[in-house]
C-alpha cells in the first residue's frame, strides 16, 4: 500500500490575519473540454489554453452576492476527493440572459472567481462543475432578492487552484485577454 505523507508545514503572518471574505462581482465561466493549463513550480496556474474559438465568458452580479468553496468528501471506501461548490447570483432580465442560463444547465464548466483579497481562484479545473440547482423569484416586496441563484457542484482530486501571473494587475489583464 502506498504511503501518503506530508512534506511541508503552514505558517501565518499579519496579512493572513487581515484577509477579507467574499467574492467580487466578477466571475468567469469556461467550457472545460480541451482546456490545458500552465502551472509554475509553486503550483499557481499561470496560463490557460483554450480550444479554437473558446475562452472565458464574463459574468457580473452584485458584489458579495456570489460564493465559492470546497469540502473534503470522505467515502466509506478508501477514496477521498474534494467537492467544489459555487453559488452565483445573476440578473436574468432578458430572453438572451435566460438562454445563457439554460445553456449553463447542460454544460460542464470551470469557474474562476475574484476574491475580495484580489486573488483569482479556479473551481472545477479537471472535471468541470455542473449546475445542480437554479432558483429565481419575483419576490413579494420591493427589497426582495430578484436574482437567479445558480448552484454549481463538481468533484475534483485537488482543492481549487489559484490563478496568478506575476501580480493582481497582470493576472486580471491575462484573464480579460481570454474573454470571448
Contact map, one row per residue, 1 for C-alpha under 8 A:
111000000000000000000000000000000000000000000000000000000000000000000000000000000000000000000000000000000000000000000000000000000000000000000000000000000000000000000000000000000000
111100000000000000000000000000000000000000000000000000000000000000000000000000000000000000000000000000000000000000000000000000000000000000000000000000000000000000000000000000000000
111110000000000000000000000000000000000000000000000000000000000000000000000000000000000000000000000000000000000000000000000000000000000000000000000000000000000000000000000000000000
011111000000000000000000000000000000000000000000000000000000000000000000000000000000000000000000000000000000000000000000000000000000000000000000000000000000000000000000000000000000
001111100000000000000000000000000000000000000000000000000000000000000000000000000000000000000000000000000000000000000000000000000000000000000000000000000000000000000000000000000000
000111110000000000000000000000000000000000000000000000000000000000000000000000000000000000000000000000000000000000000000000000000000000000000000000000000000000000000000000000000000
000011111000000000000000000000000000000000000000000000000000000000000000000000000000000000000000000000000000000000000000000000000000000000000000000000000000000000000000000000000000
000001111100000000000000000000000000000000000000000000000000000000000000000000000000000000000000000000000000000000000000000000000000000000000000000000000000000000000000000000000000
000000111110000000000000000000000000000000000000000000000000000000000000000000000000000000000000000000000000000000000000000000000000000000000000000000000000000000000000000000000000
000000011111000000000000000000000000000000000000000000000000000000000000000000000000000000000000000000000000000000000000000000000000000000000000000000000000000000000000000000000000
000000001111100000000000000000000000000000000000000000000000000000000000000000000000000000000000000000000000000000000000000000000000000000000000000000000000000000000000000000000000
000000000111110110000000000000000000000000000000000000000000000000000000000000000000000000000000000000000000000000000000000000000000000000000000000000000000000000000000000000000000
000000000011111110000000000000000000000000000000000000000000000000000000000000000000000000000000000000000000000000000000000000000000000000000000000000000000000000000000000000000000
000000000001111111000000000000000000000000000000000000000000000000000000000000000000000000000000000000000000000000000000000000000000000000000000000000000000000000000000000000000000
000000000000111111100000000000000000000000000000000000000000000000000000000000000000000000000000000000000000000000000000000000000000000000000000000000000000000000000000000000000000
000000000001111111100000000000000000000000000000000000000000000000000000000000000000000000000000000000000000000000000000000000000000000000000000000000000000000000000000000000000000
000000000001111111100000000000000000000000000000000000000000000000000000000000000000000000000000000000000000000000000000000000000000000000000000000000000000000000000000000000000000
000000000000011111110000000000000000000000000000000000000000000000000000000000000000000000000000000000000000000000000000000000000000000000000000000000000000000000000000000000000000
000000000000001111111000000000000000000000000000000000000000000000000000000000000000000000000000000000000000000000001000000000000000000000000000000000000000000000000000000000000000
000000000000000001111100000000000000000000000000000000000000000000000000000000000000000000000000000000000000000000011000000000000000000000000000000000000000000000000000000000000000
000000000000000000111110000000000000000000000000000000000000000000000000000000000000000000000000000000000000000000111000000000000000000000000000000000000000000000000000000000000000
000000000000000000011111000000000000000000000000000000000000000101100000000000000000000000000000000000000000000000110000000000000000000000000000000000000000000000000000000000000000
000000000000000000001111110000000000000000000000000000000000001111110000000000000000000000000000000000000000000011110000000000000000000000000000000000000000000000000000000000000000
000000000000000000000111111000000000000000000000000000000000011101000000000000000000000000000000000000000000000011110000000000000000000000000000000000000000000000000000000000000000
000000000000000000000011111000000000000000000000000000000001111111000000000000000000000000000000000000000000000001000000000000000000000000000000000000000000000000000000000000000000
000000000000000000000011111100000000000000000000000000000111101000000000000000000000000000000000000000000000000011000000000000000000000000000000000000000000000000000000000000000000
000000000000000000000001111110000000000000000000000000000111000000000000000000000000000000000000000000000000001111000000000000000000000000000000000000000000000000000000000000000000
000000000000000000000000011111000000000000000000000000011110000000000000000000000000000000000000000000000000001110000000000000000000000000000000000000000000000000000000000000000000
000000000000000000000000001111100000000000000000000000011110000000000000000000000000000000000000000000000000111100000000000000000000000000000000000000000000000000000000000000000000
000000000000000000000000000111110000000000000000000001111000000000000000000000000000000000000000000000000000111000000000000000000000000000000000000000000000000000000000000000000000
000000000000000000000000000011111010000000000000000001100000000000000000000000000000000000000000000000000011110000000000000000010000000000000000000000000000000000000000000000000000
000000000000000000000000000001111110000000000000000000000000000000000000000000000000000000000000000000000001110000000000000011110000000000000000000000000000000000000000000000000000
000000000000000000000000000000111110000000000000000000000000000000000000000000000000000000000000000000000000000000000000000000000000000000000000000000000000000000000000000000000000
000000000000000000000000000000011111000000000000011000000000000000000000000000000000000000000000000000000000000000000000000000000000000000000000000000000000000000000000000000000000
000000000000000000000000000000111111100000000001111000000000000000000000000000000000000000000000000000000000000000000000000000000000000000000000000000000000000000000000000000000000
000000000000000000000000000000000111110000000001110000000000000000000000000000000000000000000000000000000000000000000000000000000000000000000000000000000000000000000000000000000000
000000000000000000000000000000000011111000001111100000000000000000000000000000000000000000000000000000000000000000000000000000000000000000000000000000000000000000000000000000000000
000000000000000000000000000000000001111100001111000000000000000000000000000000000000000000000000000000000000000000000000000000000000000000000000000000000000000000000000000000000000
000000000000000000000000000000000000111111111110000000000000000000000000000000000000000000000000000000000000000000000000000000000000000000000000000000000000000000000000000000000000
000000000000000000000000000000000000011111111100000000000000000000000000000000000000000000000000000000000000000000000000000000000000000000000000000000000000000000000000000000000000
000000000000000000000000000000000000001111110000000000000000000000000000000000000000000000000000000000000000000000000000000000000000000000000000000000000000000000000000000000000000
000000000000000000000000000000000000001111110000000000000000000000000000000000000000000000000000000000000000000000000000000000000000000000000000000000000000000000000000000000000000
000000000000000000000000000000000000001111111000000000000000000000000000000000000000000000000000000000000000000000000000000000000000000000000000000000000000000011000000000000000000
000000000000000000000000000000000000001111111100000000000000000000000000000000000000000000000000000000000000000000000000000000000000000000000000000000000000000011110000000000000000
000000000000000000000000000000000000111100111111000000000000000000000000000000000000000000000000000000000000000000000000000000000000000000000000000000000000000011111000000000000000
000000000000000000000000000000000000111100011111000000000000000000000000000000000000000000000000000000000000000000000000000000000000000000000000000000000000000000111000000000000000
000000000000000000000000000000000000111000001111100000000000000000000000000000000000000000000000000000000000000000000000000000000000000000000000000000000000000000101000000000000000
000000000000000000000000000000000011110000001111110000000000000000000000000000000000000000000000000000000000000000000000000000000000000000000000000000000000000000000000000000000000
000000000000000000000000000000000011100000000011111000000000000000000000000000000000000000000000000000000000000000000000000000000000000000000000000000000000000000000000000000000000
000000000000000000000000000000000111000000000001111111100000000000000000000000000000000000000000000000000000000000000000000000000000000000000000000000000000000000000000000000000000
000000000000000000000000000000000110000000000000111111100000000000000000000000000000000000000000000000000000000000000000000000000000000000000000000000000000000000000000000000000000
000000000000000000000000000000000000000000000000011111000000000000000000000000000000000000000000000000000000000000000000000000000000000000000000000000000000000000000000000000000000
000000000000000000000000000000000000000000000000011111100000000000000000000000000000000000000000000000000000000000000000000000000000000000000000000000000000000000000000000000000001
000000000000000000000000000001100000000000000000011111110000000000000000000000000000000000000000000000000000000000000000000000000000000000000000000000000000000000000000000000000001
000000000000000000000000000001100000000000000000011011111000000000000000000000000000000000000000000000000000000000000000000000000000000000000000000000000000000000000000000000000111
000000000000000000000000000111000000000000000000000001111100000000000000000000000000000000000000000000000000000000000000000000000000000000000000000000000000000000000000000000100111
000000000000000000000000000111000000000000000000000000111110000000000000000000000000000000000000000000000000000000000000000000000000000000000000000000000000000000000000000000000011
000000000000000000000000011110000000000000000000000000011111000000000000000000000000000000000000000000000000000000000000000000000000000000000000000000000000000000000000000000000010
000000000000000000000000011110000000000000000000000000001111100000000000000000000000000001000000000000000000000000000000000000000000000000000000000000000000000000000000000000000000
000000000000000000000000111000000000000000000000000000000111110000000000000000000000000001000000000000000000000000000000000000000000000000000000000000000000000000000000000000000000
000000000000000000000000110000000000000000000000000000000011111011000000000000000000000111100000000000000000000000000000000000000000000000000000000000000000000000000000000000000000
000000000000000000000001100000000000000000000000000000000001111111000000000000000000000011000000000000000000000000000000000000000000000000000000000000000000000000000000000000000000
000000000000000000000011110000000000000000000000000000000000111111000000000000000000000000000000000000000000000000000000000000000000000000000000000000000000000000000000000000000000
000000000000000000000111100000000000000000000000000000000000011111100000000000000000000000000000000000000000000000000000000000000000000000000000000000000000000000000000000000000000
000000000000000000000010100000000000000000000000000000000000111111100000000000000000000110000000000000000000000000000000000000000000000000000000000000000000000000000000000000000000
000000000000000000000111100000000000000000000000000000000000111111110000000000000000011110000000000000000000000000000000000000000000000000000000000000000000000000000000000000000000
000000000000000000000110000000000000000000000000000000000000000111111000000000000000011100000000000000000000000000000000000000000000000000000000000000000000000000000000000000000000
000000000000000000000010000000000000000000000000000000000000000001111100000000000001111000000000000000000000000010000000000000000000000000000000000000000000000000000000000000000000
000000000000000000000000000000000000000000000000000000000000000000111110000000000001110000000000000000000000000000000000000000000000000000000000000000000000000000000000000000000000
000000000000000000000000000000000000000000000000000000000000000000011111000000000111100000000000000000000000000000000000000000000000000000000000000000000000001100000000000000000000
000000000000000000000000000000000000000000000000000000000000000000001111100000000111000000000000000000000000000000000000000000000000000000000000000000000000000000000000000000000000
000000000000000000000000000000000000000000000000000000000000000000000111110000011110000000000000000000000000000000000000000000000000000000000000000000000000000000000000000000000000
000000000000000000000000000000000000000000000000000000000000000000000011111000011110000000000000000000000000000000000000000000000000000000000000000000000000000000000000000000000000
000000000000000000000000000000000000000000000000000000000000000000000001111100111000000000000000000000000000000000000000000000000000000000000000000000000000000000000000000000000000
000000000000000000000000000000000000000000000000000000000000000000000000111111110000000000000000000000000000000000000000000000000000000000000000000000000000000000000000000000000000
000000000000000000000000000000000000000000000000000000000000000000000000011111100000000000000000000000000000000000000000000000000000000000000000000000000000000000000000000000000000
000000000000000000000000000000000000000000000000000000000000000000000000001111100000000000000000000000000000000000000000000000000000000000000000000000000000000000000000000000000000
000000000000000000000000000000000000000000000000000000000000000000000000001111110000000000000000000000000000000000000000000000000000000000000000000000000000000000000000000000000000
000000000000000000000000000000000000000000000000000000000000000000000000011111111000000000000000000000000000000000000000000000000000000000000000000000000000000000000000000000000000
000000000000000000000000000000000000000000000000000000000000000000000001111001111100000000000000000000000000000000000000000000000000000000000000000000000000100000000000000000000000
000000000000000000000000000000000000000000000000000000000000000000000001110000111110000000000000000000000000000000000000000000000000000000000000000000000011110000000000000000000000
000000000000000000000000000000000000000000000000000000000000000000000111100000011111000000000000000000000000000000000000000000000000000000000000000000000011111000000000000000000000
000000000000000000000000000000000000000000000000000000000000000000000111100000001111100000000000000000000000000000000000000000000000000000000000000000001111000000000000000000000000
000000000000000000000000000000000000000000000000000000000000000000011110000000000111110000000000000000000000000000000000001100001000000000000000000000001111001100000000000000000000
000000000000000000000000000000000000000000000000000000000000000000011100000000000011111000000000000000000000000000000000001000000000000000000000000000111100000000000000000000000000
000000000000000000000000000000000000000000000000000000000000000001111000000000000001111100000000000000000000000000000000001000000000000000000000000000111000000000000000000000000000
000000000000000000000000000000000000000000000000000000000000000001110000000000000000111110000000000000000000000000000000000000000000000000000000000011110000000000000000000000000000
000000000000000000000000000000000000000000000000000000000000100011100000000000000000011111000000000000000000000000000000000000000000000000000000000011100000000000000000000000000000
000000000000000000000000000000000000000000000000000000000000110011000000000000000000001111100000000000000000000000000000000000000000000000000000001111000000000000000000000000000000
000000000000000000000000000000000000000000000000000000000011110000000000000000000000000111110000000000000000000000000000000000000000000000000000001111000000000000000000000000000000
000000000000000000000000000000000000000000000000000000000000100000000000000000000000000011111000100000000000000000000000000000000000000000000000011100000000000000000000000000000000
000000000000000000000000000000000000000000000000000000000000000000000000000000000000000001111110110000000000000000000000000000000000000000000000001100000000000000000000000000000000
000000000000000000000000000000000000000000000000000000000000000000000000000000000000000000111110110000000000000000000000000000000000000000000000000000000000000000000000000000000000
000000000000000000000000000000000000000000000000000000000000000000000000000000000000000000011111110000000000000000000000000000000000000000000000000000000000000000000000000000000000
000000000000000000000000000000000000000000000000000000000000000000000000000000000000000000011111111000000000000000000000000000000000000000000000000000000000000000000000000000000000
000000000000000000000000000000000000000000000000000000000000000000000000000000000000000000000111111100000000000000000000000000000000000000000000000000000000000000000000000000000000
000000000000000000000000000000000000000000000000000000000000000000000000000000000000000000111111111110000000000000000000000000000000000000000000000000000000000000000000000000000000
000000000000000000000000000000000000000000000000000000000000000000000000000000000000000000011111111111000000000000000000000000000000000000000000000000000000000000000000000000000000
000000000000000000000000000000000000000000000000000000000000000000000000000000000000000000000011111111100000000000000000000000000000000000000000000000000000000000000000000000000000
000000000000000000000000000000000000000000000000000000000000000000000000000000000000000000000001111111110000000000000000000000000000000000000000000000000000000000000000000000000000
000000000000000000000000000000000000000000000000000000000000000000000000000000000000000000000000111111111000000000000000000000000000000000000000000000000000000000000000000000000000
000000000000000000000000000000000000000000000000000000000000000000000000000000000000000000000000011111111100000000000000000000000000000000000000000000000000000000000000000000000000
000000000000000000000000000000000000000000000000000000000000000000000000000000000000000000000000001111111110000000000000000000000000000000000000000000000000000000000000000000000000
000000000000000000000000000000000000000000000000000000000000000000000000000000000000000000000000000111111111100000000000000000000110000000000000000000000000000000000000000000000000
000000000000000000000000000000000000000000000000000000000000000000000000000000000000000000000000000011111110000000000000000000000111000000000000000000000000000000000000000000000000
000000000000000000000000000000000000000000000000000000000000000000000000000000000000000000000000000001111111000000000000000000000110000000000000000000000000000000000000000000000000
000000000000000000000000000000100000000000000000000000000000000000000000000000000000000000000000000000111111100000000000000000000110000000000000000000000000000000000000000000000000
000000000000000000000000000000110000000000000000000000000000000000000000000000000000000000000000000000010111110000000000000000111100000000000000000000000000000000000000000000000000
000000000000000000000000000011110000000000000000000000000000000000000000000000000000000000000000000000010011111000000000000100011100000000000000000000000000000000000000000000000000
000000000000000000000000000011110000000000000000000000000000000000000000000000000000000000000000000000000001111100000000011110011000000000000000000000000000000000000000000000000000
000000000000000000000000001111000000000000000000000000000000000000000000000000000000000000000000000000000000111110000000011100001000000000000000000000000000000000000000000000000000
000000000000000000000000001110000000000000000000000000000000000000000000000000000000000000000000000000000000011111000001111000000000000000000000000000000000000000000000000000000000
000000000000000000000011011100000000000000000000000000000000000000010000000000000000000000000000000000000000001111100001110000000000000000000000000000000000000000000000000000000000
000000000000000000000011111000000000000000000000000000000000000000000000000000000000000000000000000000000000000111111111100000000000000000000000000000000000000000000000000000000000
000000000000000000001111000000000000000000000000000000000000000000000000000000000000000000000000000000000000000011111111100000000000000000000000000000000000000000000000000000000000
000000000000000000011111000000000000000000000000000000000000000000000000000000000000000000000000000000000000000001111110000000000000000000000000000000000000000000000000000000000000
000000000000000000111000000000000000000000000000000000000000000000000000000000000000000000000000000000000000000001111110000000000000000000000000000000000000000000000000000000000000
000000000000000000000000000000000000000000000000000000000000000000000000000000000000000000000000000000000000000001111111000000000000000000000000000000000000000000000001000000000000
000000000000000000000000000000000000000000000000000000000000000000000000000000000000000000000000000000000000000001111111100000000000000000000000000000000000000001110001000000000000
000000000000000000000000000000000000000000000000000000000000000000000000000000000000000000000000000000000000000111100111110000000000000000000000000000000000000001110000000000000000
000000000000000000000000000000000000000000000000000000000000000000000000000000000000000000000000000000000000000111100011111000000000000000000000000000000000000111100000000000000000
000000000000000000000000000000000000000000000000000000000000000000000000000000000000000000000000000000000000011110000001111110000000000000000000000000000000000111100000000000000000
000000000000000000000000000000000000000000000000000000000000000000000000000000000001110000000000000000000000011100000000111110011000000000000000000000000000000110000000000000000000
000000000000000000000000000000000000000000000000000000000000000000000000000000000001000000000000000000000000111000000000011111111000000000000000000000000111000100000000000000000000
000000000000000000000000000000010000000000000000000000000000000000000000000000000000000000000000000000000000010000000000011111110000000000000000000000000001000110000000000000000000
000000000000000000000000000000010000000000000000000000000000000000000000000000000000000000000000000000000000000000000000000111110000000000000000000000000001000000000000000000000000
000000000000000000000000000000010000000000000000000000000000000000000000000000000000000000000000000000000001000000000000000111111000000000000000000000000111000000000000000000000000
000000000000000000000000000000110000000000000000000000000000000000000000000000000000000000000000000000000001110000000000001111111100000000000000000000000110000000000000000000000000
000000000000000000000000000000000000000000000000000000000000000000000000000000000001000000000000000000000001111000000000001100111110000000000000000000011110000000000000000000000000
000000000000000000000000000000000000000000000000000000000000000000000000000000000000000000000000000000011111100000000000000000011111000000000000000000011100000000000000000000000000
000000000000000000000000000000000000000000000000000000000000000000000000000000000000000000000000000000011110000000000000000000001111110000000000000001111000000000000000000000000000
000000000000000000000000000000000000000000000000000000000000000000000000000000000000000000000000000000001000000000000000000000000111110000000000000001111000000000000000000000000000
000000000000000000000000000000000000000000000000000000000000000000000000000000000000000000000000000000000000000000000000000000000011111000000000000011110000000000000000000000000000
000000000000000000000000000000000000000000000000000000000000000000000000000000000000000000000000000000000000000000000000000000000011111100000000000111100000000000000000000000000000
000000000000000000000000000000000000000000000000000000000000000000000000000000000000000000000000000000000000000000000000000000000000111110000000000111000000000000000000000000000000
000000000000000000000000000000000000000000000000000000000000000000000000000000000000000000000000000000000000000000000000000000000000011111000000011110000000000000000000000000000000
000000000000000000000000000000000000000000000000000000000000000000000000000000000000000000000000000000000000000000000000000000000000001111100000111100000000000000000000000000000000
000000000000000000000000000000000000000000000000000000000000000000000000000000000000000000000000000000000000000000000000000000000000000111110001110000000000000000000000000000000000
000000000000000000000000000000000000000000000000000000000000000000000000000000000000000000000000000000000000000000000000000000000000000011111101110000000000000000000000000000000000
000000000000000000000000000000000000000000000000000000000000000000000000000000000000000000000000000000000000000000000000000000000000000001111101000000000000000000000000000000000000
000000000000000000000000000000000000000000000000000000000000000000000000000000000000000000000000000000000000000000000000000000000000000000111111000000000000000000000000000000000000
000000000000000000000000000000000000000000000000000000000000000000000000000000000000000000000000000000000000000000000000000000000000000000111111000000000000000000000000000000000000
000000000000000000000000000000000000000000000000000000000000000000000000000000000000000000000000000000000000000000000000000000000000000000001111100000000000000000000000000000000000
000000000000000000000000000000000000000000000000000000000000000000000000000000000000000000000000000000000000000000000000000000000000000001111111110000000000000000000000000000000000
000000000000000000000000000000000000000000000000000000000000000000000000000000000000000000000000000000000000000000000000000000000000000011100011111000000000000000000000000000000000
000000000000000000000000000000000000000000000000000000000000000000000000000000000000000000100000000000000000000000000000000000000000000111100001111100000000000000000000000000000000
000000000000000000000000000000000000000000000000000000000000000000000000000000000000000011110000000000000000000000000000000000000000000110000000111110000000000000000000000000000000
000000000000000000000000000000000000000000000000000000000000000000000000000000000000000011110000000000000000000000000000000000000000011110000000011111000000000000000000000000000000
000000000000000000000000000000000000000000000000000000000000000000000000000000000000001111000000000000000000000000000000000000000000111100000000001111100000000000000000000000000000
000000000000000000000000000000000000000000000000000000000000000000000000000000000000001111000000000000000000000000000000000000000011111000000000000111110000000000000000000000000000
000000000000000000000000000000000000000000000000000000000000000000000000000000000000111100000000000000000000000000000000000000000011110000000000000011111000000000000000000000000000
000000000000000000000000000000000000000000000000000000000000000000000000000000000000111000000000000000000000000000000000000000001111100000000000000001111100000000000000000000000000
000000000000000000000000000000000000000000000000000000000000000000000000000000000011110000000000000000000000000000000000000000001111000000000000000000111110000000000000000000000000
000000000000000000000000000000000000000000000000000000000000000000000000000000000011100000000000000000000000000000000000000100111100000000000000000000011111000000000000000000000000
000000000000000000000000000000000000000000000000000000000000000000000000000000001111000000000000000000000000000000000000000100111000000000000000000000001111100000000000000000000000
000000000000000000000000000000000000000000000000000000000000000000000000000000001111000000000000000000000000000000000000000111100000000000000000000000000111111000000000000000000000
000000000000000000000000000000000000000000000000000000000000000000000000000000011100000000000000000000000000000000000000000000000000000000000000000000000011111000000000000000000000
000000000000000000000000000000000000000000000000000000000000000000000000000000001100000000000000000000000000000000000000000000000000000000000000000000000001111100000000000000000000
000000000000000000000000000000000000000000000000000000000000000000000100000000000101000000000000000000000000000000000000000000000000000000000000000000000001111110000000000000000000
000000000000000000000000000000000000000000000000000000000000000000000100000000000001000000000000000000000000000000000000111110000000000000000000000000000000011111000000000000000000
000000000000000000000000000000000000000000111000000000000000000000000000000000000000000000000000000000000000000000000000111010000000000000000000000000000000001111100000000000000000
000000000000000000000000000000000000000000111000000000000000000000000000000000000000000000000000000000000000000000000011110000000000000000000000000000000000000111110000000000000000
000000000000000000000000000000000000000000011110000000000000000000000000000000000000000000000000000000000000000000000011110000000000000000000000000000000000000011111000001000000000
000000000000000000000000000000000000000000011100000000000000000000000000000000000000000000000000000000000000000000000011000000000000000000000000000000000000000001111111001000000000
000000000000000000000000000000000000000000001110000000000000000000000000000000000000000000000000000000000000000000000000000000000000000000000000000000000000000000111111011001000000
000000000000000000000000000000000000000000000000000000000000000000000000000000000000000000000000000000000000000000000000000000000000000000000000000000000000000000011111011000000000
000000000000000000000000000000000000000000000000000000000000000000000000000000000000000000000000000000000000000000000000000000000000000000000000000000000000000000011111111000000000
000000000000000000000000000000000000000000000000000000000000000000000000000000000000000000000000000000000000000000000110000000000000000000000000000000000000000000011111111100000000
000000000000000000000000000000000000000000000000000000000000000000000000000000000000000000000000000000000000000000000000000000000000000000000000000000000000000000000011111110000000
000000000000000000000000000000000000000000000000000000000000000000000000000000000000000000000000000000000000000000000000000000000000000000000000000000000000000000001111111111000000
000000000000000000000000000000000000000000000000000000000000000000000000000000000000000000000000000000000000000000000000000000000000000000000000000000000000000000111111111111100000
000000000000000000000000000000000000000000000000000000000000000000000000000000000000000000000000000000000000000000000000000000000000000000000000000000000000000000000001111111110000
000000000000000000000000000000000000000000000000000000000000000000000000000000000000000000000000000000000000000000000000000000000000000000000000000000000000000000000000111111111000
000000000000000000000000000000000000000000000000000000000000000000000000000000000000000000000000000000000000000000000000000000000000000000000000000000000000000000001000011111111100
000000000000000000000000000000000000000000000000000000010000000000000000000000000000000000000000000000000000000000000000000000000000000000000000000000000000000000000000001111111110
000000000000000000000000000000000000000000000000000000000000000000000000000000000000000000000000000000000000000000000000000000000000000000000000000000000000000000000000000111111110
000000000000000000000000000000000000000000000000000000000000000000000000000000000000000000000000000000000000000000000000000000000000000000000000000000000000000000000000000011111110
000000000000000000000000000000000000000000000000000000110000000000000000000000000000000000000000000000000000000000000000000000000000000000000000000000000000000000000000000001111111
000000000000000000000000000000000000000000000000000000111100000000000000000000000000000000000000000000000000000000000000000000000000000000000000000000000000000000000000000000111111
000000000000000000000000000000000000000000000000000011111000000000000000000000000000000000000000000000000000000000000000000000000000000000000000000000000000000000000000000000000111
